[in-house]
């Protein structure tokens, strides 16, 4: 099955201001976020990507824009199910102010029981995101083979929830996971289980590229990294 390259959007003006943006429209990348997005094509240069999938929110689309410009053959798909959590009445409020809300302790310590007023539950958020990835895995595999890679740009809580699912962790533990703005998290899916290859990576990603298979008859030691001086 495919390898999913999850990208958290670059730093946004809401991140800088300490605001819980949620699905509030008109939240762009800030200057640092634009720089992070501009560096993304270089970081992914060694990877063959079958498709790009984005949350519909502006900050995600802006994050993928330089990558799409560098790879005009890469088709962009918008996926509503990987949009930010619907924080309802909390959207647009300062995080410092929300820290005093009794619900915040539940969000941090027992998120599977948390539902935002006027919004959605965190269980619902995870379920829709996992369903989206399962559907896209099948779609990419059918069109490009089981060694394909594709990139998906989403949001911090969505990425953390997907990682928790991949690791078999209960949602109540997902706040232990962290992904910085414009970091890359890579999950290799197989028929029996997923493998977490990268988590919140902000550096070089070249080693994610598929390794070349040894030619028939090639030296077996060389194929496994050995050689004359290997033990």
C-alpha positions in Angstrom: 0.0 0.0 0.0 1.1 3.6 -0.5 3.3 5.8 1.7 1.5 8.9 3.0 3.6 12.1 3.3 1.7 14.2 5.8 2.6 17.9 5.8 1.4 20.3 8.5 0.7 23.7 7.0 3.3 26.4 7.5 3.2 28.8 10.3 0.1 30.9 10.0 -0.9 34.4 11.3 -3.2 32.6 13.8 -0.2 30.6 15.1 1.8 33.8 15.6 -1.1 35.5 17.3 -1.9 32.6 19.6 -5.4 32.2 18.2 -7.3 29.0 17.7 -8.1 29.5 14.0 -10.2 26.4 13.4 -12.1 26.7 10.2 -12.1 30.5 10.3 -11.7 31.8 6.7 -9.0 34.1 5.6 -6.1 32.8 7.8 -3.0 32.9 5.6 0.6 31.9 6.2 2.8 34.5 7.9 6.2 35.4 6.6 7.9 32.5 8.3 5.2 30.2 7.0 5.7 31.3 3.5 9.5 30.7 3.8 8.7 27.2 5.1 6.4 26.5 2.2 9.0 27.8 -0.3 11.5 25.2 1.1 9.1 22.3 0.8 9.8 21.5 -2.9 13.5 21.1 -2.2 12.9 18.9 0.9 10.6 16.6 -1.2 12.8 16.7 -4.4 14.0 13.1 -4.1 10.5 11.7 -3.7 8.2 10.6 -6.6 4.7 11.8 -5.7 1.6 10.4 -7.2 -0.8 13.2 -6.1 -1.3 16.1 -3.7 -4.2 16.2 -1.3 -5.1 19.3 0.7 -7.4 20.5 3.4 -9.7 23.2 1.8 -8.4 25.9 4.2 -6.2 28.7 2.9 -3.1 28.0 5.0 -2.9 24.4 3.6 -3.4 25.5 0.0 -0.7 28.2 0.4 1.7 25.6 1.8 1.4 23.4 -1.2 1.5 26.2 -3.8 5.3 26.2 -4.2 5.4 22.4 -4.5 2.7 22.5 -7.2 4.5 25.3 -9.1 7.7 23.2 -9.0 5.8 20.1 -10.2 3.1 21.2 -12.6 2.3 17.6 -13.4 1.2 17.0 -9.8 -2.6 17.0 -9.6 -4.1 18.7 -6.5 -7.2 17.3 -4.8 -9.2 19.0 -2.1 -10.4 16.7 0.7 -13.0 18.1 3.2 -12.4 15.3 5.6 -8.9 16.4 6.5 -10.0 19.9 7.3 -9.2 21.4 10.7 -11.3 20.2 13.7 -14.5 22.2 13.9 -13.9 24.0 17.2 -17.3 25.6 17.0 -17.7 28.5 19.5 -14.0 28.3 20.3 -12.9 29.3 16.8 -11.1 32.6 16.6 -10.5 32.8 20.4 -7.2 33.3 22.1 -5.6 30.1 23.4 -4.6 31.9 26.6 -8.2 32.7 27.2 -9.4 29.2 26.4 -6.9 27.8 29.0 -9.3 28.8 31.7 -12.3 26.9 30.2 -13.1 23.6 32.1 -13.4 21.8 28.8 -9.7 22.5 28.0 -8.6 20.0 30.7 -10.8 17.4 29.0 -9.3 18.2 25.6 -5.8 17.7 26.9 -6.3 14.7 29.3 -9.4 12.9 27.9 -9.9 14.0 24.3 -12.0 11.0 23.4 -14.7 12.6 25.6 -14.3 16.1 24.3 -16.9 17.8 22.1 -16.6 21.5 21.2 -19.6 23.7 21.8 -21.2 24.3 18.5 -18.6 22.1 16.8 -17.6 18.5 16.6 -16.2 15.9 18.9 -12.5 14.9 18.7 -13.6 11.3 18.1 -15.5 12.4 15.1 -12.5 14.4 13.9 -10.3 11.4 14.1 -12.8 9.0 12.4 -13.4 11.2 9.4 -9.6 11.8 8.9 -8.8 8.1 9.2 -11.6 7.3 6.7 -10.2 9.8 4.3 -6.7 8.3 4.4 -8.0 4.8 4.0 -10.0 5.9 0.9 -7.0 7.8 -0.6 -4.7 4.8 0.1 -6.9 2.6 -2.0 -7.3 5.2 -4.7 -3.5 5.8 -5.0 -2.7 2.1 -4.9 -5.3 1.4 -7.7 -3.9 4.2 -9.9 -0.2 4.1 -9.1 0.8 0.8 -7.4 1.5 -0.2 -3.9 4.9 1.6 -3.8 3.4 5.0 -4.6 3.8 8.0 -2.4 1.4 10.9 -2.1 1.5 14.1 -0.1 -1.4 15.4 2.1 -1.4 18.8 3.7 -3.5 19.1 6.8 -3.5 20.4 10.4 -1.8 19.6 13.7 -4.7 17.8 15.4 -5.6 15.9 12.3 -2.0 14.7 11.9 -1.7 13.8 15.5 -4.9 11.8 15.3 -3.7 9.9 12.2 -0.4 9.1 13.9 -2.3 7.8 16.9 -4.4 5.6 14.7 -1.3 4.3 12.8 0.4 3.4 16.1 -2.6 1.7 17.6 -2.8 4.4 20.3 -6.0 5.4 22.0 -7.1 8.9 21.1 -6.6 9.9 24.8 -2.8 9.6 24.2 -2.7 11.7 21.1 -1.7 14.9 22.9 1.7 13.3 23.5 2.4 13.6 19.8 3.7 16.9 18.3 4.2 18.1 14.7 5.6 21.6 14.1 4.4 23.9 11.3 5.5 22.6 7.8 6.9 19.4 9.4 6.6 16.1 7.5 5.2 12.9 9.0 5.5 9.8 6.9 3.4 6.7 7.3 3.9 3.6 5.2 0.7 1.5 5.0 0.7 -2.2 4.4 -2.0 -4.9 4.3 -1.5 -5.8 7.9 -0.3 -2.7 9.7 1.1 0.8 9.2 4.7 1.9 9.9 5.6 5.4 11.2 8.7 6.4 9.2 8.9 10.1 10.2 7.2 12.2 12.8 7.4 16.0 12.7 10.5 16.0 10.6 11.8 19.4 9.6 15.0 18.3 7.9 16.1 16.2 4.9 13.8 13.6 3.6 15.8 11.9 0.8 16.1 8.6 2.7 12.3 8.1 2.3 12.8 7.4 -1.4 12.4 3.8 -2.4 15.7 1.9 -2.4 16.9 0.4 -5.7 16.5 -3.4 -5.9 19.7 -5.3 -6.5 20.2 -6.7 -9.9 19.7 -10.5 -10.3 23.0 -12.2 -9.5 24.4 -9.2 -7.7 26.6 -9.9 -4.7 24.4 -10.8 -1.7 26.5 -9.0 0.8 26.4 -5.8 -1.2 22.7 -6.1 -1.4 22.4 -5.9 2.4 25.0 -3.2 2.9 27.9 -5.6 3.5 31.2 -6.0 1.6 34.7 -7.3 1.9 35.2 -5.5 5.2 31.8 -6.3 6.7 31.6 -8.6 9.7 
